[in-house]
Amino acid sequence: MLNRRSFLQGLMLAGGYSLLPLSRSGWALAAPDPSDRHMIVILMRGAVDGLSLVAPYREQNYYAARPNIAVAPPGQTDGLIDLDGFFGLHPSLSPLMPLWQSRTLAFIHASGSVAETRSHFEAQDIMETAMLNSALANQGWMNSLAQILPDNHAPTRTLSFGNVLPKIFQGRYNVASVPSGIKSNGGKSVEDPKLQQSLNQLYGNQKELGGLYQEAISSREGMMQDLGNEMEAAGKNAPGADAFVVQATKAGNMIRNDPHIQLMFMDVGGWDTHIGQGNGKGALANKLEKLGQALAALTLALGNEYQNTTILVMSEFGRTVAQNGNSGTDHGHGNVAWLMGGGIKGGKVYSRWPGLNPNQLWEGRDLAVTTDFRSIIGATISGHFGVSDIAMRQIIPDYKPDSGLKGIIG
């Protein structure tokens, strides 16, 4: 009796596909069989603070720039989890440490887009099209990838979570959607009701200060509303971290039960932390806790298919190195990406670390980008599916292999 792999190979060969490279200039795929492999891309919309997620705790400039929001070094209360003696993982992501210890989790720090934009929307479009001038793109890079890989013709081959097809999956190839019906939970008020009540009692009825107090409150409310609107818009209605736990489990179960699924996209919003970000505890920590639980649940639900799956997690840009006046961070530049999966050469932070001295910062305020996100995408696709460098340029027109990422998947 033919096994599943032989059967699928026969189908693809009958359809004119080859699983062996014809030449270095060809687009054909190298072994292993790509029909047995899965790739999940997760976009953290809103620009997560990579300097909290994976913090350079050996950099004194990190603590100097963030007196209230830096995560404490390893060994201290609510401190980082040491990764390699220089970088530490946020304590809320502790559910992922078994993956780090099994070397199936890796981080790529000081990575991101070399574009100069600080717009969530433009930066997300760039990341979803893999083109710095996304206005010239006619499809997303995952749709382009679907056109390049041998097609198993299963209706579930490409799946996108959400009610609207994201730009990353837009294009000629037909993509199935898994509706969520969930709106981002970002943009909640950070005002303390008890504090507001006390202030109202203290100043509200005073003749001299009452008017000024009311003006200040109105101004504050206006600012908060504007920031809240921006934070919600940046999420593009992606589910928040709470809802993502359920979706991630569902995604893992779907792939385990239907191995025809090859490409999957998910997003999670609520990472635009302008206000009250917190450090080892607080608003960001609470979201990261849910994210860690969700990704751990995803790997558990995948079961044995985790060995055949690569999970790429990215965000459109990072946050400012220094905290702002609201104990938060503003739109930045460099960030951290991460890879999970059975084939990842993990247990390592891949980085050409640029440093956090004032003269090392991008535009004097941000972590510099030393690894182009397009190289990460390319290394992921090449290592996981065996796509050649020539074919990669059909997916990422400006693709350039990065020697620092060579062998990160194998």
N, C-alpha and C positions, 0 to 999 in steps of 0.2 A: 504494500500500500504506500502511495506517495505521502511523504510528510508535508506539513504546511509550507515549509521553506521551499522545497522542490516544486510544489504546485505553483506558488507565487512566482518563482523564477521562470517557470515555463510560460506563465501568462505574460510576463514582461518581455521575455525573449520573442514570443509570438507577436507582441505588439511593436517590435522593433527596438526594444531597449536592451542595453548590455550592462551587466554589473561589473565588467572589467574595463580598466582604462584602455582606450584605443591608442592614445598618445598623450604626451604632456600638454599638447595644444587642444585636445578634445575636451568635451564637457562631461564625458561619461564618468561613471562612479566607480570608485575602488571598493573592494571588500572592506567591511562586512555588508551584508545585504541591507540596504536602506529601508526596505519595506518592513523590516522587523524593528525599526528604530522610531523613537518619538522625541519630539522637541516641544517644550512648553516655554513660551516667552511671557514674562510677567512685567508689566510696566507700572511703576509706582508713581502715579500722577500727582503733581504738586511739588515735586523736587524735595526728596527726602534728604535729611542732613547726614551725609556720609561720615562726617567728622564725629558724630555721636554713635553711628552704627558700628563703624570700625575706627576707633580713635587712636591717634598716635601719642600714647601716654608718655613716651619718652621725650616728647617735644615740650619744653617749658613754655614756648610761645602759645601752645594750645591752651594752657591754663591761664596764661596772662591775658589772652584775648577773650576768655569766657569765664569770668570770675563767678558767675552764678549758674551757668548751664553746662560747664565742662563735666564729663563723667569722671568720677574719682578713679585713681589708679587701682590696679588689681590688689586685693588684700584689704582694701578699705571698705567701709559700709557702702552698700549699693555701688560697689566699684566694678570696673571692667573685668572681663574674663581674659586672662592673658592668652594670646595666640602664638607669638613668636619672640617675645622679649621687647618688642617695640610697639606693636599694635595690640589693641585689646577689643574684644567683642562686647557690645552693650549687654548688660546682665539680663535684660528682658528677652534676649535671643538665646538664652541658655538651652531651650529645647533642641537647638540645632547643633550643639556641641558633639553629640554622638556621630553626626555626619562629618564634622571636622576631624574627629579622632579616627574615623574610618577612612579618612582622606578622600571623601567624595564631595567635599565642599571647599571651594576656593573663592578668594576675593581678588579683584583687580582694582587697586586704589589709584587715585589721581587720574581717573579715567573720565571720559565724557566727550562731548562735542567740542570741536575747536571753533565753532561758530561763536560770535560775540554776543548773540542775543541773550537777553534776560527775560524774554516773554515766554510764559509757560506754553502758550499755544504754538508759537513758532518753533520752540525747542522740541516739543512733542512731535510736531510734523516732521522735523528733521530726523528725529530718532526713528520714526515709523516708516519713513521713506528711505533712510540711509543716504540722503542727499542734502548737502549743505544749503542748496537752493531748492527747497522742497516745492516751490511753486512750479518748477519744471518737471516734477515727477508726475507720471500718469498712473502709478500704482505703488503699493506698499511693498517692502522688501520680502515679507512673508508670502505674499501672493506671487512674487517673482520666483521665490524658492519653490513654491508648489508647482510652478510651470516647468522648472528644471528637473526636479526629482521624478523618477519613474512613477507613473500613476497607477495605483491599485484599483482605481475606479470605484472605490467604496464611497457611499454618500457621506460617511462620517470621517473621511480622510483628513479634512481640514475643519477645525471647529473654533469658533470665536464666542466667548462668553460676553453677553451684553445685548441690549436692545437695538443698538445702532452698530453697523459694521465699522470697525475702526479703520483708520487710514492704513495701518500696517497690513491689513488683509484686503484692501480694495484693489481691484484689477480684473484681468480677464478671467482668471480662474474662479469658479463658483465656490463660495465658502458657506458652510452651514453655521447657523447661530444657535446659541443656547441662551434664551432670554433670561434676564435676571430679575427685572422689575424692582431693582433696589437702587435707591439714590444715595449718593455719597453722604456720609454723615459729618463732613467737615463743616467748618464755619460756625460752630456753636459759640455762644457767648462765654467769655472767660470771667465775667464779672461775678463777684461774690455777693449774693443777695443780702446776707447778714451785714456785710460791710456797707452796702448801699443804704440799707435801712438805718444804720447808725449815723451815716453822713447826712442823710435827709433830716433826721431828728436834730442833729447838731447845728446844721447850717441852713436848712430849708426855710425857716421862719425868721431868720435874722435880716434886718433891714439893710445893713451895710454889706454883709457878705452873701446874702441870699441870692441877689441878682447875679453876682459873679459866679457863685456856685452853680446856679442853673445854667448859665452860659457854658461853663466848663463841662457840665454833664451832657448838654446837648452836643457840644463839640466832640466830646468823647464818644457819645453814641453814634454820631455821624461817622467818625473814623472807624469805629468798630464795625459798623454796618458795611462800609466800603471794603474793609479788610475781609470781613466775612463773605461778602459777595465774590471777592477775588479768589479766596480760598476754595469756595464751592465751585466756581467756574473752572479753576485749575484742575479739578478732579474729573471734569467732563462726565459727571454722573456715574463714575466708577463706584463700585461698592466700597464702603469703608472697611477698616480692618476687622471689625466685629463680624460683618456679613461674609468676609472673605474666608473665614474658617470653614463655613458651610460649603462655599463654592469650591474651595481647594480640595476638600474631601470628595465632593462630587466629581471633580475633574479626575482625581486619581482612580476612583472606582470605574469611571467611564473607560479610561485607557486599559485598566486591568481586565475589564470585561469585554472590551472591543479593541483588539490589537491592530485593527485596520487604521485607527486614528494615528496620524503621522505628525501633524502640526496643530498646535493649540495656542490660542492667545487669551490672556486674562489681564485685567488691570485692577488696581486697588488705589483708592483716592484718600485724601485727607492729610497729605504730608507737607502742606504749605504752612510751616510753623513760624509765623511772624510774631506771635504773642505767646508768652507763658510756656515756653517749650519744655522746661524742666531739664533734669540731668539723668541720674540713675533712676530717679522716680519722677513722676509727673505726666504731662499730657503726651509727649512723644513716647515715653517709656510704656505707657498704657497701649498705645497703638502698636509699638514694636512687639510687645508681649503677645498680642493677638496675631500679628504677622508671623512670629516664630512658631506659635501653635499651629497656624494654618499651614505653613510650609512643612512642619514636622508631620502633620496629618496627611498632607499630600504624598509625602514619601511613603508613609505607612500604607495608605490606600493603594498606591501603585503596586505594592507587593513585589513579586519577582520582576515586574516590568520596570522597576526603578533601575535595574542594571542596564536596560536598553533605552533609558530616557536621559535627556539633558535638559536642565531647567536653567534658563537665563533670566536674571532679574536685573532691571535697569531703572533709572529715573532720569528725567530730562536734563537736569543739572543739579548741582549741589547748593549749599548755603554759604553765606558769608562766614569767614573765619571768626570774626568778632561778633559778639552778641549785640543786639540793638537795644534801644531804650525801653523796649517792652519785654525784656528778658526772652527774646526770641531771636531768630535769624532771618535775614532777607535773601533775595535771589542771588545765587552765587555762580560758580563755574564748575570746577572739578568735583568729582564725586567718587563713589565706589560702586562697582558692578560685582555681581556674584554669579557663580556657576555651581550647579549641583547635579549629581547624577553618577551612575555606575562607572562611566568611563573617565570621569574627571581626575586629573592628577592634583588632588586637593591637599588639605592640610597645610596650605601655603597662602600668604598674601603676595600676589604678584604686583610689583610696583617699582617704578622709577620715581622714588619719592623726591619731590621738588623742595620740600622744606616749608616751614611756616614763618621764617623770618620776614619782616616787613618788605625787604628788598627781593624776596623770593615769591611774593604773592602776585597773582594775575591782577593787573590794574590796581595793585596796591591793597587789595581787600579779599581776594579769593584764592582758594587752592588752585594751583595751575593744573592744566590737563597735560599729561605726558603719555597717555595711551588713548588713541582715538577709538571711540566706541565702535566705529565701523570695522576696525581690526579685530575687536572682540567678537562681533557678529561673524566675521569671516573665519576666524579661528574656530569658532563653535561649529559652524556649518561644515567647514573642511574636515575637522577632526571627527565629527559625529556622523556625517553622511558621506564623506569622501569626495566632495565636490572639488574639482580642480580650480586652480587660481584663474585660469582663463574663463571658466564658466562662472566663477564668482563675480566677475565684472558685469555679467548679465543681471546680477542681483544687486551689486553695489558698484556703480560705474567707476568710482574713484578708489576702489579697493586696493590696498597695499598691505601685503603680509607684514606682520610685526614679529621680529625674531624673538622678542621677549615673551611671546605667547606660544612659541613653537612647542608642541608636545603637551599643551595644557589639557588636551583631550586625546585619548588614544585607546 
